[in-house]
């Protein structure tokens, strides 16, 4: 049978497109694995893979083979990224610096857009409408870079909140502004319709927020309760993804350009509702985002025009440098003037400002829908790629050293401590620790939470087995966790999820009972807090009966007055602003300084 005319060509194009997407997927996932192994943001690996496999390199990945199919892929990826970003935001994080965050999302965006527009106009020579489009795209920050940076480095809670909130909502606002600017560039007489565009922008903000809240409410109150009855652990993430995409598309259909805001608000609303399946949803979104972001980064990196890049790279480099060295520092300085943010933290926020996948995706989308502006659209896209490459590489390679140089990198021993297990011993430990580091309890019982709060101690009233509470606490500067419950099984169950969020080296188990009475085994790979003679259940009883107490003594502690046995729990740093967990008495032998110790009268320890 003869093949219909043109069928072979179509099949060949489809095969090329499938090959390009498949190779981009392989390279993206490989880059993600390497980044995880090296504890670095993956953006640099994605960009280099795209360049190596695209027209600048081997020519194996050809984004042009996808044709118009690249457009829905870009929108799909942006929706996933924004929904995932909304899931990671918490109101507690915003309260760390509400004024500073609000100014970053208004003043910084306005100045950056203006500066980017001027650079594009006078350095690249773009027409004013395309220059404006470039300027608003330049405000789109990079959660795909900032997120891994925040997980790999320990920052003060306020700086962490600033970077986190700007990266998420900067993306959302930038995408909406880009859509408005794209419409502006397509108008025959934009000057007479500027008011209509401004009204459309405000309508998109309001409608997107309202529809997103409704989508989040529908998901948390109707869809997830129904899904939970099916007892399938993988289903909540799939259902949440479906509702998120539906919210994105429906909102954009009802009110143009409102989809990005709606999907981000839906994620934020869902996170605020804290359904029991939130951890499973976040885990599913992490996996999906890793696949989609890596694949799209490689595909978009392969769209770079080698000839144009070779001819125009000095001007592109000048624009990228101008944004990072001049525009960003001026914008942050103006936004944070008069706020409570220290100068060192302002400087770090000013010099580490990566652009990421959403910025590049917005530029690629604009180029695809403006074929009539061919040369200018390609020049804009290649320059955005240069900005993303340089700013992402700078943040990836220099984010850690700059944090150390500016002294905004919080040493591990100064980070806050989460205590799981409300009992007399853990309460005594918390009171002693509070003189040196922030301390917070996690407990699900409302009456116990209220009791702790009335006595001036801090507590997160939440389910101790929910991973999201530890992620939120980590984002607020609580980088360590001690399991001090009397129940060894509960300690084991808590340690696993907490270690996944905070890192195995930041979570300690404890001996709830004597080994011969233990019901559960310790989680492998996690350290045991305190010397082996300390048993939480026995110490809690002793403190309750007035025989035990926690005091600050000199190191090594030795014998206490009156014959009380002494067990070192924490070594206090020399400046008194941090503590290190003691796992064995030998940890403090031969050292000088101060220790937090447990003292008990009588023969409480059998050794």
Backbone torsions as a table, in degrees:
resi	resn	phi	psi	omega
1	UNK	NA	133.3	-178.6
2	UNK	-78.9	146.9	178.9
3	UNK	-76.4	137.8	177.6
4	UNK	-61.1	146.9	-179.5
5	UNK	-55.7	132.3	177.0
6	UNK	84.9	-14.1	-176.0
7	UNK	-63.6	-40.9	-179.9
8	UNK	-63.3	-36.9	179.2
9	UNK	-65.8	-44.6	179.8
10	UNK	-62.0	-44.2	180.0
11	UNK	-62.4	-39.7	178.7
12	UNK	-64.0	-41.6	178.7
13	UNK	-63.3	-42.3	179.6
14	UNK	-63.9	-38.0	179.6
15	UNK	-66.4	-41.6	177.7
16	UNK	-62.9	-41.9	-180.0
17	UNK	-63.4	-44.4	179.0
18	UNK	-62.6	-40.8	178.7
19	UNK	-63.9	-41.2	179.6
20	UNK	-64.8	-44.8	179.9
21	UNK	-65.8	-41.7	-178.6
22	UNK	-64.4	-43.9	179.4
23	UNK	-66.6	-38.6	176.8
24	UNK	-62.2	-38.7	177.8
25	UNK	-63.6	-46.2	179.8
26	UNK	-61.8	-46.2	-179.3
27	UNK	-66.4	-39.1	179.5
28	UNK	-64.1	-46.7	179.8
29	UNK	-66.4	-39.0	177.2
30	UNK	-61.5	-44.1	177.4
31	UNK	-61.9	-38.4	179.0
32	UNK	-63.9	-41.6	179.6
33	UNK	-65.1	-44.8	177.6
34	UNK	-60.1	-42.4	-179.3
35	UNK	-63.3	-41.5	177.5
36	UNK	-63.3	-41.3	-178.5
37	UNK	-63.8	-35.7	-176.9
38	UNK	-97.1	0.9	-178.7
39	UNK	55.5	47.1	179.1
40	UNK	-126.6	154.4	170.9
41	UNK	-59.8	143.0	-172.1
42	UNK	-82.3	-7.5	-171.7
43	UNK	-57.1	-40.1	-177.3
44	UNK	-63.5	-39.9	179.1
45	UNK	-66.3	-40.8	179.1
46	UNK	-62.2	-48.5	-176.3
47	UNK	-64.3	-44.3	-179.8
48	UNK	-65.9	-37.2	178.0
49	UNK	-64.7	-42.0	178.7
50	UNK	-64.2	-41.0	178.0
51	UNK	-65.6	-42.1	-177.5
52	UNK	-68.6	-35.8	-176.7
53	UNK	-92.6	-13.0	-177.2
54	UNK	-90.2	-160.5	-176.9
55	UNK	-60.7	-27.5	179.1
56	UNK	-74.4	-17.0	-176.8
57	UNK	-121.7	-117.8	-173.8
58	UNK	-76.3	-16.3	-179.8
59	UNK	71.9	22.0	-178.3
60	UNK	-82.6	-29.7	177.7
61	UNK	-104.8	115.6	-179.9
62	UNK	-120.7	102.4	-178.7
63	UNK	-63.1	-26.2	-179.9
64	UNK	-63.1	-23.6	178.8
65	UNK	-64.1	-23.0	-178.7
66	UNK	-79.2	-20.1	-179.2
67	UNK	57.3	-133.4	179.1
68	UNK	-70.5	-10.5	179.7
69	UNK	-66.5	-17.7	178.5
70	UNK	-71.0	-28.4	-178.8
71	UNK	-60.6	-56.0	179.4
72	UNK	-63.5	-30.4	177.6
73	UNK	-64.6	-40.0	177.9
74	UNK	-63.6	-47.3	-179.6
75	UNK	-63.2	-41.4	178.7
76	UNK	-58.9	-46.6	-178.6
77	UNK	-66.2	-42.4	179.6
78	UNK	-61.1	-42.1	179.3
79	UNK	-61.5	-43.5	179.9
80	UNK	-63.7	-44.8	-177.5
81	UNK	-63.8	-43.2	-178.0
82	UNK	-70.1	-37.2	177.3
83	UNK	-66.2	-42.6	177.4
84	UNK	-62.1	-40.8	178.0
85	UNK	-61.7	-43.4	177.5
86	UNK	-60.8	-36.6	179.1
87	UNK	-63.7	-25.6	-174.7
88	UNK	-92.2	-4.5	-178.9
89	UNK	-88.3	147.3	176.3
90	UNK	-136.7	147.7	178.6
91	UNK	-65.4	-30.4	178.5
92	UNK	-62.8	-37.4	177.3
93	UNK	-64.7	-41.0	179.0
94	UNK	-62.0	-36.7	-178.0
95	UNK	-69.6	-10.1	175.3
96	UNK	-64.2	-34.4	-178.4
97	UNK	-160.0	67.6	-174.3
98	UNK	-61.4	-42.7	-179.1
99	UNK	-65.6	-45.2	-178.3
100	UNK	-64.8	-41.6	179.9
101	UNK	-64.2	-44.8	179.8
102	UNK	-60.7	-40.3	180.0
103	UNK	-71.7	-35.2	176.1
104	UNK	-61.7	-36.7	-176.8
105	UNK	-85.2	0.6	178.1
106	UNK	-123.8	-65.7	-176.5
107	UNK	-64.3	-47.8	-178.2
108	UNK	-61.0	-43.2	-179.2
109	UNK	-63.6	-43.4	-178.9
110	UNK	-63.2	-46.9	-178.3
111	UNK	-67.8	-40.6	179.4
112	UNK	-63.6	-42.2	178.7
113	UNK	-62.6	-42.4	179.3
114	UNK	-65.7	-45.4	179.6
115	UNK	-63.9	-42.4	178.4
116	UNK	-63.7	-38.3	178.3
117	UNK	-62.8	-45.4	-179.7
118	UNK	-64.7	-41.3	178.2
119	UNK	-62.8	-44.0	-179.4
120	UNK	-65.1	-36.6	-178.8
121	UNK	-71.8	-48.6	-169.9
122	UNK	-96.5	-17.2	176.8
123	UNK	-100.2	-46.7	179.9
124	UNK	-84.9	-21.8	-179.0
125	UNK	77.7	22.4	178.4
126	UNK	-73.4	152.3	174.4
127	UNK	-64.9	159.9	-172.0
128	UNK	-59.1	-39.7	-177.1
129	UNK	-68.0	-40.6	177.8
130	UNK	-72.2	-34.6	176.5
131	UNK	-62.9	-39.8	177.0
132	UNK	-63.9	-40.3	177.7
133	UNK	-61.7	-43.0	176.3
134	UNK	-61.0	-43.9	-177.6
135	UNK	-60.3	-43.3	-178.8
136	UNK	-74.5	-27.4	174.9
137	UNK	-69.4	-29.9	-178.7
138	UNK	-68.2	-15.6	179.6
139	UNK	-81.7	-15.5	-177.1
140	UNK	-69.8	116.9	-176.2
141	UNK	-84.9	-167.6	-171.7
142	UNK	-130.8	82.8	175.1
143	UNK	-63.1	-23.3	177.4
144	UNK	-68.0	-16.6	175.7
145	UNK	-106.5	-45.4	-177.8
146	UNK	-63.6	-40.3	-178.7
147	UNK	-56.0	-56.0	177.1
148	UNK	-61.1	-33.1	178.9
149	UNK	-64.1	-42.2	179.9
150	UNK	-68.1	-29.6	179.3
151	UNK	-78.2	-29.1	-176.0
152	UNK	-89.9	-19.6	-178.7
153	UNK	-121.7	151.0	178.3
154	UNK	-101.7	113.2	-179.7
155	UNK	-110.0	159.8	170.3
156	UNK	-58.7	146.1	-175.9
157	UNK	-53.2	-39.3	-177.2
158	UNK	-66.6	-46.1	179.0
159	UNK	-65.4	-39.8	177.6
160	UNK	-58.6	-45.4	-180.0
161	UNK	-64.6	-41.3	178.9
162	UNK	-58.9	-51.6	-177.3
163	UNK	-64.9	-40.4	-176.5
164	UNK	-67.3	-50.1	-177.6
165	UNK	-67.2	-39.3	179.0
166	UNK	-65.6	-38.8	-177.6
167	UNK	-64.5	-36.9	-178.5
168	UNK	-79.0	-58.3	-174.6
169	UNK	-75.4	-24.1	171.8
170	UNK	-62.3	-39.1	174.6
171	UNK	-60.0	-49.7	-175.9
172	UNK	-60.7	-51.9	-177.9
173	UNK	-63.7	-40.6	179.6
174	UNK	-62.8	-39.8	179.2
175	UNK	-64.9	-43.5	179.4
176	UNK	-65.5	-44.2	177.6
177	UNK	-61.2	-37.9	179.0
178	UNK	-63.5	-40.2	178.7
179	UNK	-64.1	-41.0	178.0
180	UNK	-65.8	-43.7	179.6
181	UNK	-65.4	-34.3	177.7
182	UNK	-64.8	-40.9	176.6
183	UNK	-65.6	-39.0	177.9
184	UNK	-59.0	-42.3	-178.4
185	UNK	-68.5	-21.2	-177.5
186	UNK	-93.3	-6.1	-178.0
187	UNK	-78.9	144.7	177.7
188	UNK	-72.5	-38.8	-179.5
189	UNK	-132.4	76.2	-173.4
190	UNK	-63.4	-28.1	-176.3
191	UNK	-61.4	-38.9	-177.3
192	UNK	-79.2	-12.5	-177.2
193	UNK	-114.1	15.9	-179.2
194	UNK	-62.8	-40.0	179.1
195	UNK	-62.2	-39.3	178.6
196	UNK	-64.2	-38.9	178.3
197	UNK	-66.0	-42.0	178.7
198	UNK	-63.1	-41.7	177.9
199	UNK	-63.2	-41.0	178.6
200	UNK	-62.8	-37.4	178.2
201	UNK	-64.2	-47.7	179.6
202	UNK	-64.1	-38.9	178.7
203	UNK	-64.9	-39.3	178.2
204	UNK	-63.3	-40.7	178.2
205	UNK	-61.2	-50.4	-175.5
206	UNK	-69.0	-47.7	-178.3
207	UNK	-66.1	-40.2	178.6
208	UNK	-61.6	-42.7	179.1
209	UNK	-63.4	-43.8	-178.5
210	UNK	-66.9	-47.4	-178.9
211	UNK	-68.1	-33.9	176.5
212	UNK	-65.3	-42.0	177.5
213	UNK	-62.8	-40.3	177.6
214	UNK	-64.6	-41.0	177.7
215	UNK	-62.9	-42.8	177.5
216	UNK	-64.8	-39.1	178.5
217	UNK	-65.6	-44.3	178.5
218	UNK	-60.5	-40.7	-179.2
219	UNK	-68.0	-45.9	-173.9
220	UNK	-77.5	-31.8	-174.3
221	UNK	-96.8	-23.1	-175.0
222	UNK	-120.4	-51.9	-173.4
223	UNK	-71.3	-52.4	-175.5
224	UNK	-65.2	-42.1	175.8
225	UNK	-57.9	-37.7	177.6
226	UNK	-68.0	-43.6	-179.0
227	UNK	-64.2	-36.9	-178.2
228	UNK	-62.2	-28.6	-179.7
229	UNK	-68.8	-15.6	-179.0
230	UNK	-86.2	-11.0	175.2
231	UNK	54.9	43.0	175.1
232	UNK	-116.1	111.6	-173.8
233	UNK	-63.1	-27.3	-177.7
234	UNK	-85.1	-14.7	-173.0
235	UNK	-72.5	-37.7	-179.6
236	UNK	-56.8	-40.4	179.1
237	UNK	-64.8	-41.5	178.9
238	UNK	-64.5	-44.2	179.8
239	UNK	-63.5	-42.4	179.4
240	UNK	-63.4	-39.9	178.4
241	UNK	-62.6	-43.0	-179.7
242	UNK	-63.6	-44.2	179.3
243	UNK	-65.9	-39.4	179.1
244	UNK	-61.3	-46.1	179.5
245	UNK	-66.3	-38.3	176.8
246	UNK	-62.8	-41.5	177.9
247	UNK	-63.4	-42.6	180.0
248	UNK	-60.3	-48.6	-176.5
249	UNK	-71.4	-45.4	-177.7
250	UNK	-63.0	-44.7	-179.7
251	UNK	-63.0	-43.8	178.6
252	UNK	-64.6	-31.2	178.4
253	UNK	-72.5	-41.1	-178.3
254	UNK	-74.4	-43.9	-179.7
255	UNK	-132.4	109.2	-177.2
256	UNK	-52.5	138.4	175.6
257	UNK	73.3	7.4	-179.0
258	UNK	-91.2	-10.0	-175.9
259	UNK	-57.8	-46.3	179.9
260	UNK	-58.6	-42.3	179.2
261	UNK	-66.4	-42.6	-177.6
262	UNK	-60.8	-45.0	-175.8
263	UNK	-71.2	-34.8	177.0
264	UNK	-68.6	-42.2	178.7
265	UNK	-65.9	-37.3	177.4
266	UNK	-60.2	-43.2	177.1
267	UNK	-64.8	-43.5	179.2
268	UNK	-63.5	-43.2	179.9
269	UNK	-63.8	-42.4	179.4
270	UNK	-63.1	-42.9	178.7
271	UNK	-62.7	-36.6	179.7
272	UNK	-68.7	-32.5	179.4
273	UNK	-73.4	-23.1	177.0
274	UNK	52.4	60.0	174.5
275	UNK	-66.2	159.9	-177.8
276	UNK	-61.9	-26.4	-176.2
277	UNK	-93.9	13.0	-175.8
278	UNK	-59.8	-40.9	-179.4
279	UNK	-62.4	-40.8	179.1
280	UNK	-65.9	-38.0	178.7
281	UNK	-65.1	-45.2	179.4
282	UNK	-62.9	-39.2	179.9
283	UNK	-63.9	-43.1	178.8
284	UNK	-63.3	-43.1	-179.5
285	UNK	-65.9	-36.3	176.9
286	UNK	-58.6	-46.5	-178.6
287	UNK	-66.1	-44.4	-178.9
288	UNK	-64.9	-43.7	-179.5
289	UNK	-64.1	-38.4	179.5
290	UNK	-60.8	-40.1	179.9
291	UNK	-70.6	-50.4	-174.1
292	UNK	-68.6	-45.2	-177.5
293	UNK	-63.4	-46.6	-179.9
294	UNK	-61.5	-45.6	-179.7
295	UNK	-62.0	-46.8	-177.5
296	UNK	-67.5	-38.6	177.7
297	UNK	-58.9	-45.0	-179.5
298	UNK	-64.9	-43.7	179.8
299	UNK	-62.5	-44.7	-178.0
300	UNK	-71.2	-33.0	176.4
301	UNK	-64.8	-27.4	-179.9
302	UNK	-80.7	-2.3	177.8
303	UNK	-86.6	-6.8	-177.5
304	UNK	-61.5	132.7	179.2
305	UNK	-83.6	110.7	-176.1
306	UNK	-60.8	-41.0	-178.4
307	UNK	-64.7	-45.2	179.7
308	UNK	-66.4	-39.4	179.6
309	UNK	-62.5	-41.4	-179.9
310	UNK	-65.9	-34.5	-176.5
311	UNK	-82.8	-33.0	-170.3
312	UNK	-112.1	5.9	-171.4
313	UNK	-60.1	-32.6	178.5
314	UNK	-62.1	-41.7	179.8
315	UNK	-69.9	-38.4	177.0
316	UNK	-62.3	-43.3	179.6
317	UNK	-62.9	-39.3	179.3
318	UNK	-64.5	-40.5	177.8
319	UNK	-64.7	-46.4	179.7
320	UNK	-61.0	-42.7	178.9
321	UNK	-66.7	-40.0	178.8
322	UNK	-61.7	-40.3	177.7
323	UNK	-64.2	-44.0	-175.1
324	UNK	-79.9	-35.2	-172.9
325	UNK	-93.6	-30.5	-175.7
326	UNK	-111.8	-59.0	-171.0
327	UNK	-64.9	-50.1	-177.3
328	UNK	-61.5	-50.7	178.7
329	UNK	-58.7	-40.7	178.7
330	UNK	-64.0	-43.0	-178.7
331	UNK	-63.7	-44.5	-179.3
332	UNK	-68.5	-40.8	178.9
333	UNK	-60.8	-42.9	179.3
334	UNK	-67.7	-39.1	-177.0
335	UNK	-70.0	-39.3	-173.2
336	UNK	-97.1	3.2	176.3
337	UNK	-62.1	130.2	178.8
338	UNK	82.7	3.2	176.6
339	UNK	-94.3	174.7	-177.5
340	UNK	-82.8	1.6	-176.7
341	UNK	-73.6	125.2	179.7
342	UNK	-62.7	157.2	-176.1
343	UNK	-59.2	-39.4	-178.2
344	UNK	-64.0	-40.5	-179.9
345	UNK	-70.2	-36.3	176.0
346	UNK	-62.1	-43.9	-178.1
347	UNK	-64.2	-40.5	179.3
348	UNK	-64.3	-44.5	178.5
349	UNK	-62.3	-28.9	-178.8
350	UNK	-76.7	-36.7	-173.1
351	UNK	-96.1	-15.2	176.5
352	UNK	-112.5	95.1	-175.9
353	UNK	-140.2	70.0	-175.6
354	UNK	-70.6	146.6	168.3
355	UNK	-100.2	150.3	-172.4
356	UNK	-133.8	-150.0	-171.2
357	UNK	-64.8	-36.8	-177.7
358	UNK	-68.1	-38.1	176.0
359	UNK	-61.0	-48.5	-179.6
360	UNK	-66.6	-39.2	179.4
361	UNK	-65.0	-40.0	178.8
362	UNK	-62.2	-42.0	179.4
363	UNK	-66.5	-41.8	178.9
364	UNK	-64.0	-40.7	178.7
365	UNK	-61.4	-45.9	179.8
366	UNK	-60.9	-41.7	179.6
367	UNK	-63.7	-36.6	-178.7
368	UNK	-70.7	-33.4	-176.7
369	UNK	-93.7	1.4	178.1
370	UNK	-124.0	57.5	-178.1
371	UNK	-62.1	-24.9	-179.1
372	UNK	-71.1	-18.6	179.8
373	UNK	-102.5	36.1	-170.6
374	UNK	-35.5	-67.7	-173.6
375	UNK	-63.0	-45.8	-178.5
376	UNK	-64.6	-39.9	-179.8
377	UNK	-65.0	-41.6	179.5
378	UNK	-67.6	-40.5	178.0
379	UNK	-62.8	-41.1	177.6
380	UNK	-62.9	-45.3	-178.7
381	UNK	-63.8	-45.0	-179.3
382	UNK	-65.7	-34.8	177.9
383	UNK	-69.7	-40.7	175.3
384	UNK	-59.8	-40.8	177.7
385	UNK	-60.3	-42.2	178.2
386	UNK	-61.6	-41.9	178.9
387	UNK	-62.8	-45.8	-179.8
388	UNK	-64.0	-44.8	-178.7
389	UNK	-61.5	-48.7	-175.5
390	UNK	-72.7	-44.8	-178.7
391	UNK	-69.0	-38.3	178.0
392	UNK	-67.8	-40.6	178.1
393	UNK	-65.7	-41.8	178.7
394	UNK	-59.7	-47.9	-179.3
395	UNK	-66.1	-38.8	-179.0
396	UNK	-65.5	-46.9	-173.9
397	UNK	-86.0	-31.2	-172.7
398	UNK	-111.6	-5.1	-178.9
399	UNK	-57.9	-44.5	179.4
400	UNK	-69.9	-52.9	178.7
401	UNK	-58.7	-38.5	178.7
402	UNK	-66.3	-38.0	177.9
403	UNK	-62.3	-39.5	177.7
404	UNK	-69.9	-41.6	-179.1
405	UNK	-63.3	-41.7	-178.6
406	UNK	-86.3	-0.9	178.0
407	UNK	59.6	40.4	173.8
408	UNK	-109.7	4.1	176.9
409	UNK	-89.8	114.0	-175.7
410	UNK	-73.8	121.2	175.5
411	UNK	-58.9	144.7	-177.6
412	UNK	-54.1	-35.0	-176.1
413	UNK	-74.0	-11.3	179.1
414	UNK	-99.5	-5.6	-179.4
415	UNK	-71.1	156.5	-179.0
416	UNK	-66.3	162.2	-177.3
417	UNK	-123.0	130.7	173.9
418	UNK	-95.6	131.8	176.5
419	UNK	-112.8	126.5	175.5
420	UNK	-108.6	122.8	-177.8
421	UNK	116.7	103.6	178.2
422	UNK	-93.4	110.2	177.2
423	UNK	-154.8	169.1	-176.5
424	UNK	-56.1	-37.7	-180.0
425	UNK	-67.5	-48.1	-178.3
426	UNK	-64.8	-33.1	177.2
427	UNK	-65.7	-40.3	178.0
428	UNK	-66.1	-39.3	176.9
429	UNK	-62.3	-44.4	-178.6
430	UNK	-61.2	-41.8	-179.6
431	UNK	-64.2	-37.5	178.8
432	UNK	-72.2	-40.7	-179.4
433	UNK	-66.5	-33.4	-173.6
434	UNK	-60.3	-18.1	177.1
435	UNK	-75.5	-11.7	-172.8
436	UNK	-126.5	-36.3	-178.8
437	UNK	-141.8	158.5	174.1
438	UNK	-64.9	142.1	-178.9
439	UNK	-133.6	140.0	176.1
440	UNK	-143.4	141.8	173.3
441	UNK	-92.7	154.5	168.6
442	UNK	-122.8	123.9	-178.7
443	UNK	-153.3	140.3	-177.3
444	UNK	-85.9	-10.3	-173.2
445	UNK	-88.6	117.2	-174.8
446	UNK	-61.3	-38.4	-178.1
447	UNK	-67.1	-40.3	178.1
448	UNK	-68.4	-37.7	178.0
449	UNK	-60.7	-44.5	-179.5
450	UNK	-65.1	-38.3	178.3
451	UNK	-61.8	-42.7	-179.8
452	UNK	-66.4	-43.1	-179.0
453	UNK	-63.0	-40.4	-178.6
454	UNK	-64.4	-20.7	178.9
455	UNK	-97.6	14.5	173.0
456	UNK	83.3	9.9	178.9
457	UNK	-101.2	153.9	-176.3
458	UNK	-95.1	142.8	-179.1
459	UNK	-148.6	140.2	168.4
460	UNK	-96.6	115.1	-179.8
461	UNK	-86.3	94.9	-174.1
462	UNK	-155.3	163.4	178.1
463	UNK	-66.8	125.1	-173.1
464	UNK	-70.7	-17.2	-179.5
465	UNK	-94.0	0.2	179.7
466	UNK	-85.2	119.7	-176.5
467	UNK	-63.5	-30.0	-173.6
468	UNK	-63.8	-30.7	-178.8
469	UNK	-66.0	-34.3	179.1
470	UNK	-74.4	-32.5	175.3
471	UNK	-66.0	-43.5	178.4
472	UNK	-64.1	-44.2	179.7
473	UNK	-63.0	-39.8	178.0
474	UNK	-60.6	-41.4	179.3
475	UNK	-67.7	-18.5	179.0
476	UNK	-95.5	6.1	175.5
477	UNK	102.5	3.9	176.3
478	UNK	-92.8	94.6	-171.5
479	UNK	-96.5	0.0	-178.7
480	UNK	-134.5	154.7	-179.4
481	UNK	-139.6	136.5	175.1
482	UNK	-119.4	126.8	175.8
483	UNK	-89.9	105.2	-175.1
484	UNK	-118.7	26.9	177.7
485	UNK	-73.6	156.0	173.4
486	UNK	-72.8	-13.6	-173.5
487	UNK	-100.2	111.4	-177.1
488	UNK	-65.6	-33.5	178.6
489	UNK	-65.9	-41.5	178.1
490	UNK	-64.5	-41.6	177.6
491	UNK	-58.1	-41.5	179.7
492	UNK	-66.1	-42.8	-178.1
493	UNK	-66.8	-34.5	179.8
494	UNK	-74.8	-39.2	-172.8
495	UNK	-61.1	-39.4	-177.7
496	UNK	-61.6	-58.9	179.1
497	UNK	-60.0	-38.6	-179.3
498	UNK	-64.0	-40.3	-179.5
499	UNK	-65.1	-32.8	178.3
500	UNK	-65.3	-33.0	-178.6
501	UNK	-87.5	-34.9	-169.8
502	UNK	-109.2	-12.2	-177.0
503	UNK	98.4	139.1	-174.9
504	UNK	-61.7	-30.6	-178.3
505	UNK	-77.4	-1.4	-177.5
506	UNK	-115.1	9.1	-178.9
507	UNK	-125.6	129.7	-179.9
508	UNK	-119.5	134.4	168.7
509	UNK	-87.8	177.6	176.4
510	UNK	-147.1	169.3	178.7
511	UNK	-91.2	101.8	-178.7
512	UNK	-71.7	-36.2	179.3
513	UNK	-138.2	173.4	175.2
514	UNK	-62.0	147.1	-176.0
515	UNK	-53.5	-37.2	-177.9
516	UNK	-70.0	-15.4	179.5
517	UNK	-105.0	0.2	-174.1
518	UNK	-67.2	137.6	178.7
519	UNK	-90.4	-35.3	-174.6
520	UNK	-121.2	155.1	175.9
521	UNK	-85.9	154.5	175.9
522	UNK	-70.5	153.5	174.9
523	UNK	-70.1	125.3	-177.2
524	UNK	-62.3	139.7	176.8
525	UNK	89.6	-6.5	179.4
526	UNK	-105.8	136.4	-177.7
527	UNK	-73.3	156.9	174.1
528	UNK	-98.4	127.3	179.7
529	UNK	-76.5	144.2	170.6
530	UNK	75.0	153.6	177.4
531	UNK	-59.1	154.7	-171.6
532	UNK	-63.4	-19.4	-178.8
533	UNK	-76.3	-9.8	179.5
534	UNK	-89.5	124.0	177.2
535	UNK	-119.0	124.1	-171.6
536	UNK	-59.1	-46.9	-177.5
537	UNK	-60.0	-44.0	-179.8
538	UNK	-68.8	-39.4	179.1
539	UNK	-66.5	-38.4	178.6
540	UNK	-63.4	-41.4	177.7
541	UNK	-63.7	-41.9	-178.4
542	UNK	-64.8	-41.9	178.3
543	UNK	-65.1	-40.8	179.6
544	UNK	-62.4	-34.9	-178.5
545	UNK	-87.8	-0.5	178.9
546	UNK	85.1	6.6	179.8
547	UNK	-92.0	-18.4	-176.9
548	UNK	-118.8	154.7	179.5
549	UNK	-160.6	163.1	176.4
550	UNK	-117.3	124.1	-177.7
551	UNK	-133.5	162.4	175.0
552	UNK	-97.5	121.8	-177.4
553	UNK	-128.6	173.3	174.6
554	UNK	-74.2	155.0	177.9
555	UNK	-106.1	140.3	-9.9
556	UNK	-72.5	149.3	-170.2
557	UNK	-68.7	-40.4	-178.9
558	UNK	66.3	-151.2	180.0
559	UNK	-83.5	139.3	177.2
560	UNK	-93.0	157.0	177.0
561	UNK	-56.3	143.0	178.3
562	UNK	84.9	4.6	177.0
563	UNK	83.0	8.6	179.6
564	UNK	-69.1	139.1	175.1
565	UNK	-76.3	147.6	-175.7
566	UNK	-125.8	133.9	176.2
567	UNK	-124.1	118.8	177.5
568	UNK	-70.6	134.1	-179.6
569	UNK	-108.4	-44.1	-177.4
570	UNK	-140.7	143.8	171.4
571	UNK	-99.7	126.1	-178.3
572	UNK	-83.9	135.7	178.0
573	UNK	-66.8	161.4	-174.0
574	UNK	-60.7	-34.1	-179.4
575	UNK	-86.2	-2.0	177.9
576	UNK	76.6	8.6	-176.3
577	UNK	-106.6	18.2	179.4
578	UNK	-164.6	164.1	177.3
579	UNK	-139.9	151.8	174.2
580	UNK	-118.5	136.1	-179.2
581	UNK	-71.5	132.6	176.9
582	UNK	-93.1	125.9	178.6
583	UNK	-104.8	-15.9	178.5
584	UNK	-154.1	147.3	-179.1
585	UNK	-58.3	-26.5	179.4
586	UNK	-65.3	-19.9	-180.0
587	UNK	-62.0	-28.5	-176.8
588	UNK	-111.5	1.2	179.0
589	UNK	-66.7	132.3	178.4
590	UNK	75.7	9.1	178.5
591	UNK	-102.9	160.5	176.0
592	UNK	-117.8	154.0	-179.5
593	UNK	132.6	-148.3	-176.9
594	UNK	-123.7	148.8	177.8
595	UNK	-132.3	147.8	167.3
596	UNK	-92.1	122.3	-171.6
597	UNK	-126.1	152.4	172.6
598	UNK	-98.6	128.5	179.0
599	UNK	-118.1	138.3	178.0
600	UNK	-140.5	131.3	178.8
601	UNK	-75.7	149.1	176.2
602	UNK	84.5	-169.7	-177.1
603	UNK	-95.8	70.0	-175.7
604	UNK	-83.8	-21.5	-173.0
605	UNK	-111.7	133.7	178.2
606	UNK	-95.7	-6.4	-178.3
607	UNK	76.7	NA	NA
